Amino acid sequence: MVSDLIRFRDPDDCYDHEIFWGLSTSSVRFASPIGAEFVAGSEGLGHVLQVVSDRARYESLSLDVLGFRLSDHVDLAPGLAATFLHCNPRHHSFAFAPKVEGRPLGVGHFLLEVTDLDVIGRAMEHIEDGPHRLLKTFGRHSNDRMTSFYLLTPSDVGLEFGTGGIKIDDETWTPTRYDTAHFWGHHSVDHH
Ligand SMILES: [Fe+2]
C-alpha cells in the first residue's frame, strides 16, 4: 500500500519501524458504526508511548535520525522523566519513558483521538458494562490537554481513547517541563 519503504529494528529490539512514501488512498468513505470521527489524516493515527531501556538512544534516534522535535518533558517521579515528541501539529506522536520495576519494555499505550466527547463517554459506559478492562479512569492530561480514559486491549497493551488534544506549531511552541501528567483523573484501576 506504499510506493516504497525501508525498515529497521528499534534499539530495544522490540519493533520494526517502517519509513515509507506514496501511501495509497481509498475512494471508499469511512463510516464509523458508533458515529466516531477520528482525528487522523496528516496528523497520523494517534500517538504511542514506549517504555525504553536507554533514553539516550531513543532521543538520538527520534531527534537526530528521524527528525522529531521536542514537545516537553513530564517528571513522573524523582529522576524519572517521560519525553514527548512531535512531527506534525499533534502535540506528540511518540513518547518514551525509562523502564521502572515491574513495567515491561515496549509500548505501554497507544492513543486514538476522536472529535466528540460524547463518543468517549459512550465508549466508557460500554467498558464499564462489558467484558473489557478499564485501565485508567476518565481524566485530562497536563501537556497535550487530552481528555481521555484508558482500557486494556486483549493483547495487554493499553489503549487511550481521547478527545480535544491541542495542536502546536514550531513557530510559537516552547517545550515545557510538567510535574504531573494529569490535571485530574486517570486513576489506575487495579484488576488483581
Ligand atoms: Fe497518551
Backbone and ligand atoms as CSV (ligand in chain L), in Angstrom:
chain,resi,resn,atom,element,x,y,z
A,1,MET,N,N,0.817,-1.227,0.000
A,1,MET,CA,C,0.000,0.000,0.000
A,1,MET,C,C,0.849,1.274,0.000
A,2,VAL,N,N,2.165,1.152,-0.230
A,2,VAL,CA,C,3.030,2.326,-0.362
A,2,VAL,C,C,3.929,2.154,-1.587
A,3,SER,N,N,4.490,3.262,-2.050
A,3,SER,CA,C,5.359,3.175,-3.223
A,3,SER,C,C,6.666,2.475,-2.889
A,4,ASP,N,N,7.217,2.834,-1.724
A,4,ASP,CA,C,8.461,2.175,-1.315
A,4,ASP,C,C,8.699,2.423,0.171
A,5,LEU,N,N,9.511,1.579,0.790
A,5,LEU,CA,C,9.792,1.755,2.210
A,5,LEU,C,C,11.127,1.143,2.584
A,6,ILE,N,N,11.641,1.628,3.714
A,6,ILE,CA,C,12.754,0.953,4.361
A,6,ILE,C,C,12.286,0.537,5.746
A,7,ARG,N,N,12.945,-0.452,6.307
A,7,ARG,CA,C,12.523,-0.967,7.599
A,7,ARG,C,C,13.763,-1.129,8.478
A,8,PHE,N,N,13.623,-0.780,9.764
A,8,PHE,CA,C,14.738,-1.005,10.688
A,8,PHE,C,C,14.206,-1.437,12.055
A,9,ARG,N,N,15.049,-2.093,12.809
A,9,ARG,CA,C,14.696,-2.591,14.142
A,9,ARG,C,C,14.996,-1.504,15.160
A,10,ASP,N,N,14.166,-1.353,16.183
A,10,ASP,CA,C,14.398,-0.290,17.164
A,10,ASP,C,C,15.471,-0.713,18.180
A,11,PRO,N,N,16.048,0.241,18.914
A,11,PRO,CA,C,17.192,-0.059,19.787
A,11,PRO,C,C,16.926,-1.154,20.822
A,12,ASP,N,N,15.690,-1.251,21.340
A,12,ASP,CA,C,15.406,-2.287,22.333
A,12,ASP,C,C,15.024,-3.623,21.702
A,13,ASP,N,N,15.113,-3.719,20.385
A,13,ASP,CA,C,14.798,-4.962,19.682
A,13,ASP,C,C,13.355,-5.386,19.927
A,14,CYS,N,N,12.467,-4.382,19.995
A,14,CYS,CA,C,11.042,-4.670,20.232
A,14,CYS,C,C,10.232,-4.623,18.937
A,15,TYR,N,N,10.527,-3.628,18.085
A,15,TYR,CA,C,9.648,-3.361,16.940
A,15,TYR,C,C,10.436,-3.080,15.672
A,16,ASP,N,N,9.786,-3.397,14.553
A,16,ASP,CA,C,10.273,-2.920,13.262
A,16,ASP,C,C,9.602,-1.585,12.963
A,17,HIS,N,N,10.397,-0.607,12.547
A,17,HIS,CA,C,9.851,0.672,12.110
A,17,HIS,C,C,9.926,0.730,10.589
A,18,GLU,N,N,8.909,1.317,9.995
A,18,GLU,CA,C,8.921,1.460,8.545
A,18,GLU,C,C,8.835,2.933,8.176
A,19,ILE,N,N,9.693,3.356,7.271
A,19,ILE,CA,C,9.647,4.714,6.721
A,19,ILE,C,C,9.244,4.567,5.258
A,20,PHE,N,N,8.153,5.220,4.883
A,20,PHE,CA,C,7.618,4.997,3.543
A,20,PHE,C,C,7.285,6.322,2.861
A,21,TRP,N,N,7.025,6.218,1.549
A,21,TRP,CA,C,6.431,7.348,0.831
A,21,TRP,C,C,5.399,6.785,-0.142
A,22,GLY,N,N,4.488,7.664,-0.592
A,22,GLY,CA,C,3.491,7.248,-1.568
A,22,GLY,C,C,2.445,6.322,-0.989
A,23,LEU,N,N,1.825,6.738,0.127
A,23,LEU,CA,C,0.766,5.925,0.742
A,23,LEU,C,C,-0.465,5.899,-0.162
A,24,SER,N,N,-0.999,4.711,-0.403
A,24,SER,CA,C,-2.205,4.578,-1.224
A,24,SER,C,C,-3.409,5.154,-0.486
A,25,THR,N,N,-4.326,5.746,-1.234
A,25,THR,CA,C,-5.553,6.231,-0.624
A,25,THR,C,C,-6.712,5.368,-1.118
A,26,SER,N,N,-7.842,5.504,-0.449
A,26,SER,CA,C,-9.032,4.749,-0.846
A,26,SER,C,C,-10.147,5.726,-1.196
A,27,SER,N,N,-10.943,5.394,-2.172
A,27,SER,CA,C,-12.075,6.257,-2.527
A,27,SER,C,C,-13.308,5.890,-1.704
A,28,VAL,N,N,-13.190,4.795,-0.922
A,28,VAL,CA,C,-14.321,4.384,-0.090
A,28,VAL,C,C,-14.326,5.217,1.179
A,29,ARG,N,N,-15.463,5.833,1.464
A,29,ARG,CA,C,-15.550,6.686,2.632
A,29,ARG,C,C,-15.678,5.840,3.899
A,30,PHE,N,N,-14.922,6.212,4.929
A,30,PHE,CA,C,-15.009,5.512,6.206
A,30,PHE,C,C,-16.245,5.991,6.968
A,31,ALA,N,N,-17.073,5.055,7.406
A,31,ALA,CA,C,-18.247,5.408,8.212
A,31,ALA,C,C,-18.210,4.574,9.486
A,32,SER,N,N,-17.958,5.226,10.617
A,32,SER,CA,C,-17.866,4.524,11.886
A,32,SER,C,C,-19.238,4.052,12.339
A,33,PRO,N,N,-19.368,2.794,12.774
A,33,PRO,CA,C,-20.667,2.295,13.251
A,33,PRO,C,C,-21.146,2.970,14.535
A,34,ILE,N,N,-20.232,3.618,15.282
A,34,ILE,CA,C,-20.675,4.313,16.506
A,34,ILE,C,C,-20.629,5.827,16.320
A,35,GLY,N,N,-20.487,6.270,15.073
A,35,GLY,CA,C,-20.516,7.701,14.793
A,35,GLY,C,C,-19.262,8.430,15.207
A,36,ALA,N,N,-18.140,7.707,15.309
A,36,ALA,CA,C,-16.880,8.347,15.699
A,36,ALA,C,C,-16.201,8.969,14.486
A,37,GLU,N,N,-15.721,10.178,14.676
A,37,GLU,CA,C,-14.897,10.803,13.648
A,37,GLU,C,C,-13.492,10.928,14.220
A,38,PHE,N,N,-12.541,10.235,13.600
A,38,PHE,CA,C,-11.193,10.178,14.158
A,38,PHE,C,C,-10.353,11.374,13.739
A,39,VAL,N,N,-9.509,11.854,14.651
A,39,VAL,CA,C,-8.523,12.882,14.334
A,39,VAL,C,C,-7.288,12.135,13.836
A,40,ALA,N,N,-7.098,12.139,12.519
A,40,ALA,CA,C,-6.005,11.351,11.938
A,40,ALA,C,C,-5.488,12.114,10.713
A,41,GLY,N,N,-5.524,11.506,9.556
A,41,GLY,CA,C,-5.068,12.168,8.337
A,41,GLY,C,C,-3.627,12.603,8.447
A,42,SER,N,N,-3.371,13.889,8.195
A,42,SER,CA,C,-1.986,14.375,8.193
A,42,SER,C,C,-1.375,14.373,9.593
A,43,GLU,N,N,-2.194,14.174,10.629
A,43,GLU,CA,C,-1.661,14.081,11.991
A,43,GLU,C,C,-1.345,12.641,12.388
A,44,GLY,N,N,-1.527,11.726,11.460
A,44,GLY,CA,C,-1.205,10.335,11.752
A,44,GLY,C,C,-2.276,9.663,12.594
A,45,LEU,N,N,-2.028,8.413,12.898
A,45,LEU,CA,C,-3.028,7.576,13.573
A,45,LEU,C,C,-3.335,8.060,14.987
A,46,GLY,N,N,-2.326,8.542,15.691
A,46,GLY,CA,C,-2.511,8.923,17.090
A,46,GLY,C,C,-1.155,9.099,17.717
A,47,HIS,N,N,-0.967,8.530,18.917
A,47,HIS,CA,C,0.382,8.532,19.477
A,47,HIS,C,C,0.680,7.229,20.209
A,48,VAL,N,N,1.948,7.054,20.491
A,48,VAL,CA,C,2.423,5.833,21.139
A,48,VAL,C,C,3.365,6.242,22.262
A,49,LEU,N,N,3.243,5.599,23.423
A,49,LEU,CA,C,4.216,5.778,24.493
A,49,LEU,C,C,4.922,4.445,24.719
A,50,GLN,N,N,6.231,4.495,24.628
A,50,GLN,CA,C,7.037,3.273,24.748
A,50,GLN,C,C,7.919,3.343,25.988
A,51,VAL,N,N,7.974,2.247,26.720
A,51,VAL,CA,C,8.902,2.114,27.845
A,51,VAL,C,C,10.215,1.586,27.276
A,52,VAL,N,N,11.308,2.324,27.534
A,52,VAL,CA,C,12.589,2.007,26.875
A,52,VAL,C,C,13.696,1.795,27.913
A,53,SER,N,N,14.743,1.105,27.495
A,53,SER,CA,C,15.822,0.789,28.434
A,53,SER,C,C,16.870,1.897,28.482
A,54,ASP,N,N,17.007,2.639,27.375
A,54,ASP,CA,C,18.092,3.606,27.280
A,54,ASP,C,C,17.581,4.875,26.609
A,55,ARG,N,N,17.286,5.881,27.430
A,55,ARG,CA,C,16.631,7.070,26.873
A,55,ARG,C,C,17.514,7.814,25.877
A,56,ALA,N,N,18.825,7.774,26.097
A,56,ALA,CA,C,19.737,8.497,25.199
A,56,ALA,C,C,19.672,7.939,23.775
A,57,ARG,N,N,19.557,6.631,23.672
A,57,ARG,CA,C,19.495,6.017,22.347
A,57,ARG,C,C,18.201,6.373,21.631
A,58,TYR,N,N,17.088,6.431,22.385
A,58,TYR,CA,C,15.807,6.786,21.761
A,58,TYR,C,C,15.739,8.270,21.427
A,59,GLU,N,N,16.393,9.069,22.253
A,59,GLU,CA,C,16.473,10.501,21.974
A,59,GLU,C,C,17.237,10.723,20.671
A,60,SER,N,N,18.367,10.061,20.543
A,60,SER,CA,C,19.201,10.198,19.359
A,60,SER,C,C,18.468,9.698,18.111
A,61,LEU,N,N,17.810,8.549,18.222
A,61,LEU,CA,C,17.064,8.009,17.078
A,61,LEU,C,C,15.938,8.956,16.666
A,62,SER,N,N,15.154,9.422,17.651
A,62,SER,CA,C,13.970,10.220,17.334
A,62,SER,C,C,14.336,11.610,16.829
A,63,LEU,N,N,15.253,12.273,17.543
A,63,LEU,CA,C,15.553,13.672,17.219
A,63,LEU,C,C,16.563,13.783,16.074
A,64,ASP,N,N,17.670,13.070,16.188
A,64,ASP,CA,C,18.763,13.242,15.222
A,64,ASP,C,C,18.546,12.473,13.924
A,65,VAL,N,N,17.986,11.274,14.025
A,65,VAL,CA,C,17.833,10.446,12.819
A,65,VAL,C,C,16.477,10.676,12.159
A,66,LEU,N,N,15.391,10.572,12.941
A,66,LEU,CA,C,14.054,10.641,12.350
A,66,LEU,C,C,13.518,12.063,12.243
A,67,GLY,N,N,14.099,13.008,12.981
A,67,GLY,CA,C,13.711,14.412,12.834
A,67,GLY,C,C,12.511,14.857,13.650
A,68,PHE,N,N,12.141,14.095,14.669
A,68,PHE,CA,C,11.102,14.584,15.590
A,68,PHE,C,C,11.611,15.824,16.313
A,69,ARG,N,N,10.695,16.600,16.897
A,69,ARG,CA,C,11.096,17.738,17.718
A,69,ARG,C,C,10.491,17.586,19.108
A,70,LEU,N,N,11.188,18.194,20.077
A,70,LEU,CA,C,10.772,18.059,21.471
A,70,LEU,C,C,9.486,18.846,21.731
A,71,SER,N,N,8.503,18.189,22.343
A,71,SER,CA,C,7.291,18.880,22.792
A,71,SER,C,C,7.450,19.303,24.241
A,72,ASP,N,N,7.739,18.344,25.109
A,72,ASP,CA,C,8.032,18.663,26.506
A,72,ASP,C,C,8.452,17.421,27.274
A,73,HIS,N,N,8.747,17.641,28.556
A,73,HIS,CA,C,9.054,16.543,29.470
A,73,HIS,C,C,8.018,16.540,30.591
A,74,VAL,N,N,7.725,15.367,31.096
A,74,VAL,CA,C,6.888,15.250,32.286
A,74,VAL,C,C,7.663,14.437,33.312
A,75,ASP,N,N,7.852,15.026,34.502
A,75,ASP,CA,C,8.516,14.306,35.589
A,75,ASP,C,C,7.494,13.405,36.264
A,76,LEU,N,N,7.662,12.108,36.098
A,76,LEU,CA,C,6.709,11.146,36.648
A,76,LEU,C,C,7.036,10.836,38.106
A,77,ALA,N,N,8.322,10.847,38.424
A,77,ALA,CA,C,8.820,10.597,39.782
A,77,ALA,C,C,10.219,11.196,39.815
A,78,PRO,N,N,10.806,11.379,41.008
A,78,PRO,CA,C,12.163,11.944,41.046
A,78,PRO,C,C,13.126,11.124,40.183
A,79,GLY,N,N,13.792,11.782,39.239
A,79,GLY,CA,C,14.737,11.109,38.366
A,79,GLY,C,C,14.103,10.294,37.253
A,80,LEU,N,N,12.798,10.401,37.104
A,80,LEU,CA,C,12.098,9.606,36.087
A,80,LEU,C,C,11.225,10.530,35.228
A,81,ALA,N,N,11.742,10.865,34.041
A,81,ALA,CA,C,11.020,11.793,33.167
A,81,ALA,C,C,10.608,11.104,31.871
A,82,ALA,N,N,9.407,11.436,31.417
A,82,ALA,CA,C,8.952,10.975,30.103
A,82,ALA,C,C,9.199,12.097,29.095
A,83,THR,N,N,9.574,11.726,27.887
A,83,THR,CA,C,9.890,12.675,26.825
A,83,THR,C,C,8.820,12.587,25.748
A,84,PHE,N,N,8.302,13.749,25.328
A,84,PHE,CA,C,7.212,13.798,24.351
A,84,PHE,C,C,7.692,14.514,23.099
A,85,LEU,N,N,7.451,13.901,21.948
A,85,LEU,CA,C,7.996,14.408,20.687
A,85,LEU,C,C,6.901,14.547,19.632
A,86,HIS,N,N,7.087,15.549,18.737
A,86,HIS,CA,C,6.105,15.742,17.664
A,86,HIS,C,C,6.769,15.760,16.292
A,87,CYS,N,N,5.963,15.487,15.283
A,87,CYS,CA,C,6.440,15.536,13.893
A,87,CYS,C,C,5.387,16.154,12.987
A,88,ASN,N,N,4.333,16.695,13.579
A,88,ASN,CA,C,3.238,17.364,12.862
A,88,ASN,C,C,2.478,18.158,13.927
A,89,PRO,N,N,1.336,18.774,13.600
A,89,PRO,CA,C,0.673,19.613,14.629
A,89,PRO,C,C,0.168,18.867,15.865
A,90,ARG,N,N,0.063,17.573,15.808
A,90,ARG,CA,C,-0.340,16.841,17.014
A,90,ARG,C,C,0.719,17.067,18.096
A,91,HIS,N,N,0.284,17.300,19.344
A,91,HIS,CA,C,1.238,17.643,20.411
A,91,HIS,C,C,2.353,16.617,20.544
A,92,HIS,N,N,2.009,15.340,20.525
A,92,HIS,CA,C,3.062,14.316,20.448
A,92,HIS,C,C,2.560,13.102,19.688
A,93,SER,N,N,3.446,12.558,18.882
A,93,SER,CA,C,3.158,11.315,18.155
A,93,SER,C,C,3.923,10.161,18.774
A,94,PHE,N,N,5.087,10.490,19.361
A,94,PHE,CA,C,5.886,9.462,20.017
A,94,PHE,C,C,6.345,9.991,21.368
A,95,ALA,N,N,6.261,9.137,22.370
A,95,ALA,CA,C,6.753,9.495,23.704
A,95,ALA,C,C,7.457,8.266,24.266
A,96,PHE,N,N,8.439,8.512,25.088
A,96,PHE,CA,C,9.089,7.365,25.737
A,96,PHE,C,C,9.420,7.693,27.175
A,97,ALA,N,N,9.457,6.635,27.977
A,97,ALA,CA,C,9.754,6.761,29.402
A,97,ALA,C,C,10.721,5.655,29.775
A,98,PRO,N,N,11.644,5.932,30.704
A,98,PRO,CA,C,12.596,4.897,31.106
A,98,PRO,C,C,11.886,3.744,31.828
A,99,LYS,N,N,12.471,2.598,31.723
A,99,LYS,CA,C,11.911,1.403,32.363
A,99,LYS,C,C,11.978,1.523,33.887
A,100,VAL,N,N,10.921,1.121,34.546
A,100,VAL,CA,C,10.910,1.020,36.009
A,100,VAL,C,C,10.523,-0.407,36.373
A,101,GLU,N,N,10.802,-0.772,37.632
A,101,GLU,CA,C,10.443,-2.111,38.142
A,101,GLU,C,C,9.019,-2.486,37.746
A,102,GLY,N,N,8.858,-3.649,37.253
A,102,GLY,CA,C,7.521,-4.170,37.032
A,102,GLY,C,C,6.838,-3.724,35.755
A,103,ARG,N,N,7.522,-2.868,34.975
A,103,ARG,CA,C,6.908,-2.473,33.697
A,103,ARG,C,C,7.735,-3.049,32.562
A,104,PRO,N,N,7.135,-3.825,31.697
A,104,PRO,CA,C,7.907,-4.417,30.605
A,104,PRO,C,C,8.313,-3.369,29.569
A,105,LEU,N,N,9.385,-3.651,28.856
A,105,LEU,CA,C,9.775,-2.795,27.736
A,105,LEU,C,C,8.711,-2.893,26.648
A,106,GLY,N,N,8.609,-1.835,25.854
A,106,GLY,CA,C,7.683,-1.851,24.724
A,106,GLY,C,C,6.561,-0.850,24.906
A,107,VAL,N,N,5.624,-0.875,23.998
A,107,VAL,CA,C,4.539,0.103,24.007
A,107,VAL,C,C,3.664,-0.094,25.244
A,108,GLY,N,N,3.559,0.964,26.048
A,108,GLY,CA,C,2.680,0.934,27.215
A,108,GLY,C,C,1.254,1.209,26.799
A,109,HIS,N,N,1.092,2.227,25.948
A,109,HIS,CA,C,-0.242,2.501,25.400
A,109,HIS,C,C,-0.114,3.210,24.064
A,110,PHE,N,N,-1.182,3.125,23.287
A,110,PHE,CA,C,-1.305,3.961,22.091
A,110,PHE,C,C,-2.618,4.717,22.192
A,111,LEU,N,N,-2.679,5.856,21.520
A,111,LEU,CA,C,-3.873,6.702,21.601
A,111,LEU,C,C,-4.600,6.761,20.279
A,112,LEU,N,N,-5.922,6.738,20.353
A,112,LEU,CA,C,-6.775,7.094,19.226
A,112,LEU,C,C,-7.613,8.278,19.675
A,113,GLU,N,N,-7.728,9.283,18.794
A,113,GLU,CA,C,-8.441,10.515,19.152
A,113,GLU,C,C,-9.669,10.700,18.266
A,114,VAL,N,N,-10.760,11.104,18.880
A,114,VAL,CA,C,-11.978,11.414,18.131
A,114,VAL,C,C,-12.371,12.867,18.395
A,115,THR,N,N,-13.339,13.362,17.604
A,115,THR,CA,C,-13.684,14.782,17.670
A,115,THR,C,C,-14.754,15.087,18.712
A,116,ASP,N,N,-15.409,14.047,19.247
A,116,ASP,CA,C,-16.633,14.273,20.011
A,116,ASP,C,C,-16.546,13.643,21.404
A,117,LEU,N,N,-16.703,14.445,22.432
A,117,LEU,CA,C,-16.643,13.956,23.820
A,117,LEU,C,C,-17.724,12.908,24.094
A,118,ASP,N,N,-18.882,13.036,23.447
A,118,ASP,CA,C,-19.955,12.063,23.668
A,118,ASP,C,C,-19.548,10.659,23.231
A,119,VAL,N,N,-18.733,10.575,22.187
A,119,VAL,CA,C,-18.243,9.264,21.728
A,119,VAL,C,C,-17.371,8.632,22.810
A,120,ILE,N,N,-16.554,9.451,23.465
A,120,ILE,CA,C,-15.704,8.967,24.564
A,120,ILE,C,C,-16.576,8.497,25.730
A,121,GLY,N,N,-17.557,9.306,26.085
A,121,GLY,CA,C,-18.441,8.977,27.213
A,121,GLY,C,C,-19.204,7.684,26.978
A,122,ARG,N,N,-19.727,7.533,25.765
A,122,ARG,CA,C,-20.483,6.309,25.460
A,122,ARG,C,C,-19.564,5.091,25.469
A,123,ALA,N,N,-18.354,5.258,24.943
A,123,ALA,CA,C,-17.390,4.137,24.937
A,123,ALA,C,C,-17.058,3.744,26.368
A,124,MET,N,N,-16.919,4.735,27.234
A,124,MET,CA,C,-16.567,4.471,28.628
A,124,MET,C,C,-17.685,3.672,29.311
A,125,GLU,N,N,-18.926,4.010,29.003
A,125,GLU,CA,C,-20.048,3.257,29.572
A,125,GLU,C,C,-20.041,1.815,29.096
A,126,HIS,N,N,-19.688,1.602,27.828
A,126,HIS,CA,C,-19.589,0.238,27.298
A,126,HIS,C,C,-18.523,-0.555,28.042
A,127,ILE,N,N,-17.401,0.097,28.332
A,127,ILE,CA,C,-16.303,-0.589,29.021
A,127,ILE,C,C,-16.742,-0.981,30.428
A,128,GLU,N,N,-17.427,-0.045,31.104
A,128,GLU,CA,C,-17.852,-0.321,32.475
A,128,GLU,C,C,-18.864,-1.460,32.533
A,129,ASP,N,N,-19.700,-1.563,31.492
A,129,ASP,CA,C,-20.770,-2.566,31.491
A,129,ASP,C,C,-20.333,-3.893,30.889
A,130,GLY,N,N,-19.240,-3.907,30.140
A,130,GLY,CA,C,-18.904,-5.084,29.345
A,130,GLY,C,C,-17.716,-5.863,29.865
A,131,PRO,N,N,-17.202,-6.748,29.025
A,131,PRO,CA,C,-16.118,-7.638,29.433
A,131,PRO,C,C,-14.736,-6.990,29.361
A,132,HIS,N,N,-14.656,-5.770,28.854
A,132,HIS,CA,C,-13.345,-5.146,28.679
A,132,HIS,C,C,-12.851,-4.570,29.991
A,133,ARG,N,N,-11.545,-4.368,30.048
A,133,ARG,CA,C,-10.948,-3.925,31.309
A,133,ARG,C,C,-10.538,-2.460,31.255
A,134,LEU,N,N,-11.084,-1.681,32.139
A,134,LEU,CA,C,-10.680,-0.287,32.265
A,134,LEU,C,C,-9.291,-0.249,32.904
A,135,LEU,N,N,-8.415,0.606,32.395
A,135,LEU,CA,C,-7.050,0.681,32.902
A,135,LEU,C,C,-6.852,1.969,33.707
A,136,LYS,N,N,-7.361,3.074,33.152
A,136,LYS,CA,C,-7.305,4.350,33.862
A,136,LYS,C,C,-8.624,5.069,33.674
A,137,THR,N,N,-9.085,5.682,34.744
A,137,THR,CA,C,-10.375,6.365,34.706
A,137,THR,C,C,-10.297,7.626,33.848
A,138,PHE,N,N,-11.435,8.215,33.602
A,138,PHE,CA,C,-11.565,9.449,32.851
A,138,PHE,C,C,-10.674,10.538,33.474
A,139,GLY,N,N,-9.968,11.260,32.650
A,139,GLY,CA,C,-9.087,12.301,33.181
A,139,GLY,C,C,-8.566,13.190,32.082
A,140,ARG,N,N,-7.741,14.162,32.488
A,140,ARG,CA,C,-7.205,15.091,31.486
A,140,ARG,C,C,-5.705,15.256,31.662
A,141,HIS,N,N,-4.985,15.162,30.543
A,141,HIS,CA,C,-3.537,15.278,30.563
A,141,HIS,C,C,-3.086,16.735,30.656
A,142,SER,N,N,-1.996,16.915,31.380
A,142,SER,CA,C,-1.443,18.263,31.537
A,142,SER,C,C,-0.824,18.771,30.249
A,143,ASN,N,N,-0.071,17.945,29.546
A,143,ASN,CA,C,0.717,18.507,28.446
A,143,ASN,C,C,-0.056,18.644,27.137
A,144,ASP,N,N,-0.751,17.606,26.710
A,144,ASP,CA,C,-1.492,17.753,25.442
A,144,ASP,C,C,-2.963,18.088,25.654
A,145,ARG,N,N,-3.365,18.221,26.923
A,145,ARG,CA,C,-4.736,18.607,27.294
A,145,ARG,C,C,-5.781,17.590,26.838
A,146,MET,N,N,-5.338,16.379,26.524
A,146,MET,CA,C,-6.260,15.345,26.051
A,146,MET,C,C,-7.164,14.900,27.184
A,147,THR,N,N,-8.478,14.848,26.911
A,147,THR,CA,C,-9.436,14.283,27.849
A,147,THR,C,C,-9.697,12.855,27.399
A,148,SER,N,N,-9.450,11.887,28.282
A,148,SER,CA,C,-9.409,10.504,27.808
A,148,SER,C,C,-9.624,9.515,28.943
A,149,PHE,N,N,-9.787,8.264,28.558
A,149,PHE,CA,C,-9.683,7.166,29.518
A,149,PHE,C,C,-8.840,6.087,28.861
A,150,TYR,N,N,-8.401,5.080,29.645
A,150,TYR,CA,C,-7.557,4.008,29.119
A,150,TYR,C,C,-8.225,2.664,29.374
A,151,LEU,N,N,-8.102,1.794,28.390
A,151,LEU,CA,C,-8.544,0.423,28.608
A,151,LEU,C,C,-7.403,-0.516,28.248
A,152,LEU,N,N,-7.537,-1.746,28.708
A,152,LEU,CA,C,-6.528,-2.754,28.410
A,152,LEU,C,C,-7.044,-3.575,27.234
A,153,THR,N,N,-6.297,-3.595,26.156
A,153,THR,CA,C,-6.722,-4.374,24.992
A,153,THR,C,C,-6.516,-5.858,25.282
A,154,PRO,N,N,-7.138,-6.739,24.502
A,154,PRO,CA,C,-6.967,-8.181,24.735
A,154,PRO,C,C,-5.505,-8.627,24.661
A,155,SER,N,N,-4.652,-7.857,23.979
A,155,SER,CA,C,-3.237,-8.227,23.916
A,155,SER,C,C,-2.424,-7.543,25.010
A,156,ASP,N,N,-3.124,-6.983,26.026
A,156,ASP,CA,C,-2.481,-6.421,27.210
A,156,ASP,C,C,-1.721,-5.120,26.979
A,157,VAL,N,N,-1.941,-4.484,25.834
A,157,VAL,CA,C,-1.380,-3.154,25.597
A,157,VAL,C,C,-2.478,-2.142,25.919
A,158,GLY,N,N,-2.097,-1.023,26.523
A,158,GLY,CA,C,-3.072,-0.007,26.867
A,158,GLY,C,C,-3.548,0.753,25.641
A,159,LEU,N,N,-4.816,1.095,25.624
A,159,LEU,CA,C,-5.368,1.951,24.563
A,159,LEU,C,C,-5.986,3.168,25.231
A,160,GLU,N,N,-5.491,4.346,24.881
A,160,GLU,CA,C,-6.056,5.605,25.370
A,160,GLU,C,C,-7.047,6.090,24.319
A,161,PHE,N,N,-8.257,6.416,24.745
A,161,PHE,CA,C,-9.286,6.896,23.826
A,161,PHE,C,C,-9.628,8.307,24.285
A,162,GLY,N,N,-9.353,9.307,23.432
A,162,GLY,CA,C,-9.458,10.673,23.910
A,162,GLY,C,C,-9.996,11.657,22.899
A,163,THR,N,N,-10.148,12.893,23.376
A,163,THR,CA,C,-10.609,13.984,22.520
A,163,THR,C,C,-10.004,15.306,23.003
A,164,GLY,N,N,-9.893,16.246,22.100
A,164,GLY,CA,C,-9.507,17.601,22.484
A,164,GLY,C,C,-8.024,17.847,22.670
A,165,GLY,N,N,-7.173,17.022,22.091
A,165,GLY,CA,C,-5.729,17.267,22.182
A,165,GLY,C,C,-5.356,18.565,21.462
A,166,ILE,N,N,-4.399,19.289,22.012
A,166,ILE,CA,C,-4.017,20.574,21.400
A,166,ILE,C,C,-3.137,20.350,20.173
A,167,LYS,N,N,-3.115,21.388,19.314
A,167,LYS,CA,C,-2.202,21.421,18.162
A,167,LYS,C,C,-1.093,22.409,18.496
A,168,ILE,N,N,0.100,22.093,18.037
A,168,ILE,CA,C,1.210,23.015,18.268
A,168,ILE,C,C,1.914,23.316,16.948
A,169,ASP,N,N,2.664,24.394,16.916
A,169,ASP,CA,C,3.493,24.663,15.737
A,169,ASP,C,C,4.851,25.184,16.194
A,170,ASP,N,N,5.856,24.903,15.405
A,170,ASP,CA,C,7.222,25.174,15.829
A,170,ASP,C,C,7.566,26.657,15.882
A,171,GLU,N,N,6.739,27.512,15.241
A,171,GLU,CA,C,6.977,28.951,15.300
A,171,GLU,C,C,6.779,29.473,16.717
A,172,THR,N,N,5.778,28.924,17.409
A,172,THR,CA,C,5.380,29.502,18.696
A,172,THR,C,C,5.612,28.570,19.882
A,173,TRP,N,N,5.888,27.300,19.611
A,173,TRP,CA,C,5.920,26.326,20.708
A,173,TRP,C,C,7.215,26.427,21.515
A,174,THR,N,N,7.082,26.441,22.832
A,174,THR,CA,C,8.231,26.370,23.719
A,174,THR,C,C,8.103,25.130,24.586
A,175,PRO,N,N,9.055,24.191,24.520
A,175,PRO,CA,C,8.974,23.000,25.358
A,175,PRO,C,C,8.919,23.358,26.845
A,176,THR,N,N,8.091,22.636,27.571
A,176,THR,CA,C,7.845,22.895,28.986
A,176,THR,C,C,8.231,21.656,29.779
A,177,ARG,N,N,8.290,21.804,31.087
A,177,ARG,CA,C,8.523,20.667,31.970
A,177,ARG,C,C,7.361,20.613,32.969
A,178,TYR,N,N,6.634,19.510,32.989
A,178,TYR,CA,C,5.479,19.377,33.874
A,178,TYR,C,C,5.824,18.468,35.047
A,179,ASP,N,N,5.209,18.743,36.200
A,179,ASP,CA,C,5.466,17.885,37.365
A,179,ASP,C,C,4.379,16.836,37.542
A,180,THR,N,N,3.420,16.823,36.612
A,180,THR,CA,C,2.408,15.766,36.624
A,180,THR,C,C,1.915,15.559,35.206
A,181,ALA,N,N,1.477,14.338,34.910
A,181,ALA,CA,C,0.948,14.036,33.579
A,181,ALA,C,C,-0.555,14.289,33.495
A,182,HIS,N,N,-1.186,14.561,34.664
A,182,HIS,CA,C,-2.646,14.645,34.678
A,182,HIS,C,C,-3.114,15.846,35.502
A,183,PHE,N,N,-4.022,16.629,34.937
A,183,PHE,CA,C,-4.662,17.697,35.713
A,183,PHE,C,C,-5.634,17.110,36.716
A,184,TRP,N,N,-6.352,16.114,36.296
A,184,TRP,CA,C,-7.304,15.419,37.171
A,184,TRP,C,C,-7.585,14.055,36.565
A,185,GLY,N,N,-8.077,13.133,37.392
A,185,GLY,CA,C,-8.485,11.819,36.916
A,185,GLY,C,C,-7.327,10.934,36.507
A,186,HIS,N,N,-7.613,9.992,35.571
A,186,HIS,CA,C,-6.630,8.997,35.114
A,186,HIS,C,C,-6.108,8.143,36.277
A,187,HIS,N,N,-7.006,7.807,37.201
A,187,HIS,CA,C,-6.599,6.939,38.303
A,187,HIS,C,C,-6.475,5.506,37.808
A,188,SER,N,N,-5.416,4.834,38.212
A,188,SER,CA,C,-5.192,3.451,37.794
A,188,SER,C,C,-6.241,2.530,38.406
A,189,VAL,N,N,-6.727,1.612,37.600
A,189,VAL,CA,C,-7.705,0.638,38.066
A,189,VAL,C,C,-6.986,-0.683,38.266
A,190,ASP,N,N,-7.084,-1.223,39.465
A,190,ASP,CA,C,-6.393,-2.471,39.795
A,190,ASP,C,C,-7.293,-3.656,39.450
A,191,HIS,N,N,-6.758,-4.587,38.674
A,191,HIS,CA,C,-7.563,-5.759,38.262
A,191,HIS,C,C,-7.233,-7.006,39.064
A,192,HIS,N,N,-6.377,-6.857,40.092
A,192,HIS,CA,C,-5.976,-8.051,40.826
A,192,HIS,C,C,-6.693,-8.157,42.161
L,1,LIG,FE,FE,-1.203,9.094,25.807
